[in-house]
Amino acid sequence: MSEAKKRTRTLTGRVVSNKMDKSITVLVERRVKHPVYGKYMTKSSKVHAHDEKNECNVGDVVSLSESKPISKTKAWQLVSILENALVV
């Protein structure tokens, strides 16, 4: 029997902090429907991700993939920068 290839989870979010060395904080937002009232609400969560080359800036839209735990709070890795932030 061949093993089924395990799909890694991916997230897309906006960088809210890059002050740490080789780490970023990403705000991930998702829209969910309220079970009783049917109104769509925006729920958000912050995750810490590994940024090996320190290439992300605040405001960038990035794609993350799940990885083994790198530290106490980091279990995600930067895959790519989807959209760069406007520098003013």
N, C-alpha and C positions, 0 to 999 in steps of 0.2 A: 504494500500500500504506500502510496506517495503522501507525504505530509501536505496538508493544506497550508498555503502561504498565509501567514498572519498579516492582516492589514493594520498598518499603524494609523492611529488617529491623527487628524490634522486640524489645525485651528487657524483662523484668520482674524487679525485684530490690529489695533493701533498702538504704537509705542508711546508710553506715557513717562518713562524714565529710562535713561541710559547712563546714570551716574556711577554705576558699579563697573568694575573691571571685568570684561568679557561676559556681562550679563545685562539683560534688558527686562523691563516690566511691560507687559502687554495687556491692554484692556480688551477683552473679548465680549462682544455684545451679541445677544440672540433674542429673537422675538418669539414669545410663547403666548398661547391663547389661554385666557382665564377659564378654569373648568366650569364655573357657574355662570358668569356674566358674558362670556364670549369675547370680551375686549382683549385686544392684543397689547401685551406689555413688553417692555424692553428690560431684560435681565442682563446683568453684566457680572463678569468675574475677572480678577487680575491673576495672571500667571507669570512666573519668572522663567526666562528662557536663556539658553546659552548662546552667546554671540562671540564666536571665536576671534574674529578679526576686528571687533569694535566698529562695525560699519554702519550701524543703525543710528538714526537721530530721532529726537522726539517728534512725533507726528507722522512718521512713516507707517504705511500699511504693510504688514509682514505676514508671511505664512510660516507656521510652526508645525513640527512633527513631534510626536511623543517619543521619548527615549528612556533609557534606564536612568535612575536617579543620579544626578551629577553632584548635588549637594543636598542639604536639608530641605530646601525649598524648590530647587530646580530639577524638573523632570521633562523639560521640553527643549528642543533645539531649533535654531533658526534655519529655515529651508531657503527662503528667498525674500527679497524686498519687492513687493508688488507695486508700490507707489511711493515715490519720494515726497517728503514734506516740502512745502514752499518755504524758502529761506528769505526772510525779509530783513 
